[in-house]
Amino acid sequence: MNAKKLVIAIDGPAASGKSTTARLVAERLGYLHVDTGAMYRAITLKVLKFGLKPDDVGNVGRLLTSTRVELQRTNDSVRVLLDGEDVTEGIRTAEVTKAVSAVSQIRQVREAMVREQRKMAEGQGIVLEGRDIGTIVFPKAHLKIFMVANLEARARRRQDELKAKGINANTRLILEEIQERDELDTTRDESPLKRAADAIELDNSNLTINEQVEFVLKKAKRLLEQNEVK
């Protein structure tokens, strides 16, 4: 990794704004954006298609041996491919959302995805977002951001996302879903969600997307200007 190829880790809970921020930061820097959550969702989609239970460790582990998840960069987006099929939209269903936390807790799944994520950083600048990037995937990332927001702001964002897709969701149910996901993510045995000791916390409850992006870009550019990247 050299001075022109930062590894930027953006972690945070569900609906904290990390995906949009990571994507825009990557675009501004000309880096690859890796939505690690999308990779786990792709595995989950296959698990469901095969009729497996999300917590069936043995069968899910065996399924991995014949599974290929790729992120394909296009001009204006990154597409998610599962065994060569574009599943970018299919991984965002309610069924996948409900099951992904259980699937992502399986050790074999996490180990396989971490290997792929590390390969993606070879020879290029990269912005990864997820829940264990700064602690497990890239503990030596050049820049670590831990994004947080209050529950109301996160629920509002999730509701706006669903409305944009023509889905009217109950606010109370969204709040409960986020709280349940937080509990699962922070208490799981494998790679729980937590802030890395050297991560910079960014509370974006009252920030615009542009303000979030500029915050991260300022930190990244300062590293490059000061030649602090090794």
C-alpha positions in Angstrom: 0.0 0.0 0.0 1.5 3.3 -1.0 0.7 7.0 -0.6 -1.7 7.0 -3.5 -3.6 3.8 -2.4 -5.2 4.4 0.9 -7.3 1.7 2.6 -10.2 3.5 4.2 -12.5 1.6 6.7 -15.9 2.9 7.5 -17.8 1.0 10.1 -21.1 1.5 11.9 -24.5 0.1 12.7 -27.4 -0.4 10.3 -28.8 2.7 8.6 -25.9 4.9 10.0 -25.2 6.3 6.6 -22.0 4.5 5.9 -22.9 3.0 2.6 -23.7 6.2 0.8 -20.8 8.0 2.4 -18.4 5.2 1.5 -19.6 5.1 -2.1 -19.3 8.9 -2.6 -15.9 9.1 -0.9 -14.7 6.3 -3.2 -16.0 8.1 -6.3 -14.3 11.4 -5.3 -10.9 9.6 -4.8 -11.2 7.3 -7.7 -11.1 4.3 -5.4 -13.0 1.0 -5.4 -16.0 1.0 -3.1 -16.6 -2.3 -1.3 -20.0 -2.8 0.4 -19.1 -5.8 2.6 -22.7 -6.1 3.7 -23.8 -6.7 0.2 -21.4 -9.6 0.0 -22.9 -11.2 3.1 -26.4 -10.6 1.6 -25.4 -12.4 -1.5 -24.4 -15.5 0.5 -27.6 -15.2 2.4 -29.6 -15.0 -0.8 -28.1 -18.3 -2.0 -28.7 -19.9 1.4 -32.4 -19.0 1.1 -32.6 -20.2 -2.5 -31.3 -23.6 -1.4 -33.9 -23.8 1.3 -31.3 -23.8 4.1 -31.8 -22.4 7.6 -29.7 -19.3 8.1 -28.0 -20.8 11.2 -27.3 -24.2 9.6 -23.6 -24.0 10.1 -22.7 -27.3 8.4 -24.7 -27.0 5.2 -24.0 -23.3 4.8 -20.3 -24.0 5.1 -20.5 -26.7 2.5 -22.5 -24.3 0.2 -19.6 -21.9 0.3 -17.3 -24.3 -1.6 -19.4 -23.8 -4.7 -20.2 -20.1 -4.3 -18.6 -17.1 -5.9 -19.4 -13.5 -4.8 -17.9 -10.6 -6.9 -18.3 -6.9 -6.9 -18.1 -5.6 -10.5 -17.4 -1.9 -11.0 -19.3 -0.1 -13.7 -19.2 3.5 -14.8 -21.6 4.7 -12.1 -22.1 1.9 -9.7 -20.9 -1.4 -8.3 -22.9 -4.5 -9.2 -23.1 -7.6 -7.0 -22.6 -10.9 -8.8 -23.5 -14.2 -7.2 -22.1 -17.2 -9.2 -22.0 -14.9 -12.3 -25.5 -13.6 -11.9 -26.3 -9.9 -11.1 -28.2 -9.9 -7.8 -27.7 -6.3 -6.9 -31.4 -5.8 -6.4 -32.3 -9.3 -5.2 -30.2 -9.0 -2.1 -32.2 -6.1 -0.8 -35.4 -8.0 -0.1 -37.0 -8.2 3.4 -36.3 -12.0 3.5 -32.6 -11.5 3.0 -32.5 -8.6 5.5 -34.1 -10.8 8.1 -31.7 -13.7 7.6 -28.4 -12.0 6.9 -27.3 -11.4 10.5 -27.5 -15.1 11.3 -25.7 -16.2 8.1 -22.9 -13.6 8.7 -22.3 -15.0 12.2 -21.0 -18.3 10.7 -17.3 -18.5 11.0 -16.7 -20.1 7.6 -18.8 -17.4 5.9 -16.8 -14.6 7.6 -13.5 -16.1 6.9 -14.3 -16.6 3.2 -15.6 -13.0 2.8 -12.6 -11.5 4.7 -10.2 -13.3 2.3 -12.0 -11.8 -0.7 -12.1 -8.4 0.8 -8.4 -8.3 1.5 -7.7 -9.4 -2.1 -9.7 -6.5 -3.4 -7.2 -4.0 -1.8 -4.2 -5.4 -3.6 -2.7 -2.7 -5.8 -5.5 -0.2 -5.5 -7.1 2.4 -3.3 -10.2 1.1 -1.6 -13.0 2.3 0.7 -14.7 -0.5 2.6 -17.8 -0.3 4.7 -19.3 -2.7 7.1 -19.2 -3.7 10.8 -15.7 -5.2 11.3 -13.5 -3.5 8.7 -11.3 -1.5 11.1 -11.2 -4.3 13.7 -10.9 -7.6 11.8 -10.6 -7.1 8.0 -8.1 -4.2 7.9 -6.9 -3.6 11.5 -4.1 -1.5 9.9 -6.3 0.5 7.6 -4.8 4.0 7.0 -8.0 5.7 8.0 -10.8 4.3 10.2 -14.2 6.0 10.6 -16.9 4.8 12.9 -20.2 6.3 11.9 -23.1 6.6 14.4 -26.5 8.3 14.5 -29.4 8.4 16.8 -32.1 5.7 16.4 -34.7 8.2 15.1 -32.4 9.5 12.4 -31.5 5.9 11.3 -35.2 4.9 11.2 -36.0 7.9 9.1 -33.3 7.1 6.6 -34.4 3.5 6.3 -38.0 4.6 5.8 -36.9 7.1 3.1 -35.0 4.3 1.3 -38.0 2.0 1.3 -40.3 4.8 0.1 -38.0 5.4 -2.8 -38.6 1.8 -3.8 -42.4 2.2 -3.4 -42.6 0.5 -0.1 -44.5 2.0 2.8 -43.2 0.7 6.0 -44.4 1.2 9.6 -42.1 3.5 11.6 -42.4 1.4 14.7 -41.5 -1.8 12.9 -38.5 -0.2 11.4 -37.3 1.0 14.8 -37.8 -2.5 16.2 -35.9 -4.1 13.2 -32.9 -1.7 13.7 -32.8 -2.3 17.4 -32.9 -6.1 16.9 -30.1 -5.8 14.3 -28.0 -3.7 16.7 -28.4 -6.4 19.4 -27.4 -9.2 17.1 -24.5 -7.3 15.6 -23.0 -6.2 18.9 -23.4 -9.5 20.8 -22.4 -12.1 18.2 -19.4 -14.2 18.8 -17.8 -13.8 15.3 -16.5 -10.3 14.6 -19.0 -8.2 16.6 -19.7 -4.6 15.8 -17.5 -2.4 17.8 -15.4 0.7 17.3 -11.7 0.2 16.7 -9.6 1.9 19.3 -8.0 4.2 16.7 -11.2 4.9 14.7 -12.6 8.5 14.4 -16.2 8.6 15.5 -18.5 10.6 13.3 -22.0 11.3 14.6 -24.0 12.2 11.6 -27.4 12.5 13.1 -27.7 16.1 12.0 -25.3 16.1 9.1 -26.0 16.1 5.4 -24.5 13.5 3.1 -22.2 16.1 1.7 -21.0 17.1 5.1 -20.2 13.4 6.0 -18.4 12.9 2.7 -16.3 16.1 3.1 -15.4 15.1 6.7 -13.9 11.8 5.5 -12.2 13.3 2.4 -10.6 15.9 4.6 -9.1 13.2 6.8 -7.9 11.2 3.8 -6.4 14.1 2.0 -4.5 15.2 5.1 -2.9 11.7 5.3 -1.8 11.9 1.7 -0.5 15.5 2.0 1.5 14.6 5.1 2.9 11.5 3.5 1.8 9.5 6.5 0.8 6.4 4.5 3.2 3.4 4.6 
